[in-house]
Amino acid sequence: MTQHKQQRIGVFVDVQNMYYSARNLYGAKVNFREILKEAVKGRNIIRAIAYVIKADIKEESNFFDALNKIGFEIRSKDLQKFFGGHKK
């Protein structure tokens, strides 16, 4: 794709999907700062949104704050618990 400085872009990230895919498939961690930097590459960013699931653990609020400081808006949804223990 051709990139121009006048281009306006939005970045939308499914945080849990990227996190668990990187961890389970590659044994790696995701650098969300680098993802945003690579996606923007000097263009005019309009909005960066990180979609997350809230599980109400202390560490997640620190993580969400870090995403916010990087430049992501946080869109959260509560963790759903189903009969039989399945979570989504």
Secondary structure, DSSP 4 states (H G I P E B T S, - for coil): ----TT-EEEEEEEHHHHHHHIIIIIS----HHHHHHHHHTTSEEEEEEEEEEE---HHHHHHHHHHHHHTPEEEEEEPPB-TTS-B-
